């Protein structure tokens, strides 16, 4: 069970955890995302035809593009997020290989395709624990988005080195059901 945090303590704990998480991610090889793809497709493939929201990896993040391409080959609509102004949930647009990507907030990139609602979300993160808590970059976009998509399956995507014993979390932090790494799929103990 997560320790209760006062808001100011929680903010400080998250800031410190982000610094440690970025340091832990140093030296990880993004190309191991091909291994992550194999685990997702073998152990928890999305239902046929379901729309899957991914992300275009930022520098240092695990590269999930092999998974995105494999999902398209299997007939899934693949979506990428558009980062709106702070305080709003993400919007997802359909992406096709070779389509131009526009620059977005915080170094993100997104397509111009039509907006769609995802049924599965591949979620980037800085750190995760076995209870399904994830540490994001601090703007709360995925927490707001996942809260608005309660029936969607959220799968964190990370390097195995990003696992920690406990992620500092508050009541508005949405938990993940699964985390995919280059070493396999982790079924989180939510609740």
N, C-alpha and C positions, 0 to 999 in steps of 0.2 A: 504494500500500500504506500502511496506517495505521502511524503511528509507534508503537513499543511504549511502553507507559506502565506505570510502577509504580502500584500501587493508589492510594496517596495522591496521586500526580501526576494520575492519571486522574480521581479525584474532584474535585480542584481544577480541572482542565481542563474537566470537565463543568459545574461550578458557574459558571465564567466564561462558558462557551458559552451556558448558559441565560440569564444576564443579557443577553448580547449578542443572543440570539435574541428575547427578549421585547421588547427595544428595536427590533429590526428589524421586528417584527410590528406595532408602533405605526403607526397611520395606514392599515393595510391595511383594505379594506372587505369584511366578511364576506359580503355579498350576491354577490360574484363567485363564490361557490360554485355558482351556476346555470351558469356557464361550465365549471367543473370537472365538473359533472354531464354536460353535453353531451359533453365529451371522453371520460369513462369510458364512456358509453353508445355512442359511435361507435367508439372505438378498443380497448376491452378490456371489453366487456360480460360480466357473469357468465353462465355456462352456464344455460340455461333451468331454472327451478325451484330453483336452488341457493340455500341459505340464506346471506344476506349480513348480517354484523354491521357496524353503523355506530356512530355515537356522537352524542349530543346535544351540540352545540357549547357549550363554555364561552366566557365573554366573551373576545373577541379572536381566537378560532379561526375558520377558514373555515367557513361555514355549508353543511354537506352535506345539509341537509334536503330541498332540491329533488331531489337524487339519491335519497335514501331514498324519497320519494314516487313518483318515476318507477320505481324498482325494484318497489315494491308494485304499481303499475299494470301492470307486466310479469309479475306473478305470482310474484315472489320473496318468500319469508318474510323479513322484515327484523327483525333482532335488535338490541337495545341492551345494553351491558354493565352488570353490577352489580359495583360495586367492593367486593371482600371485604376482610377484615383484611389488613394487610401480610404479604407472604411467600407469598400464594396467587395462583393465576391468576384471571383474570376469569371470571365466569359470564355467560351471555347469555340474555336472555329475549325472547320474541317481542313486537314492538310493532305496533300498528295505529294509524293516524291518529285523533286525537281521544281515544285512551285516556289516562287520567290517568297522570302520571309522578310517581314518588315521589322525594323527595330522597335522595341518596346521599352517600358520602364525597367530600371535596374539591370539593364544589359540583356533583357529577354528578347526573344524573336518569335514572331507569330505570323500565320498566313492571313490572307484576305478572304478565305473561304467562308461559306455560310456558317452561321451560329448553329450549334447543336448541343443537346443535353447529353452528357456522358452517363453511361451505366457502370463503367469501371474507370477509376482514376489511378494512374501511376503517379505517385507523389514524391517530389524531391524532398530531401531533408539534410540536416547537418548532423543529427544524432538521433538514435532511437533506443528503446529498451524493450524487454520481453513482455511488458504490460501494454504495448501498443502506443506508448507516448512517443511523440516525435518533437524534435526541436527544429523549427524552421528558421528563417532569416529574420523574423521579428515583426513583420508587417501584418500577420494574421490572415493573409489571403486564403490559404488552404483551410484554416479553421472555419472561416465564414462560408467558404464554398462547400465544404463537407457538411456543415450544419444544414445548409439549404438543399442537400442531396442525400437525405437519410437512407434511401434505399440503394444507393450506389456502393459498390465495393471499392474500398480504398486500399491500395497496395503501395507501401513505401518502397522506394528504390534507393539503394545505398551500397556502399562498400561494407563488407563485414567489419572492417576496422572502425566503422562509425557507431557500433553498438557500445552502449554504456550500461552500467548497473541500474541507474535511475535518471530519467530526464526530469528536470524540474517542470512541473505542470500546474496549471490552475483549472478552474471549473469550465472555462471557455475553450480549453485545448481539446480538440477532437482526437480520439484515438484511432489507430489503424488496426485492421483485422489481421493483416499480413505484412511482412516486410520481405522483399526479395533482395538477395545479395548475390555476389559471384559464387558463394559457397552453398546456396540453397534458399529455400523458403522457410521463414519463421512464422509459425502460427502464434499470434499474440494472445495473451491471457487478458482479455478485456473484462473489467468489472470487478 
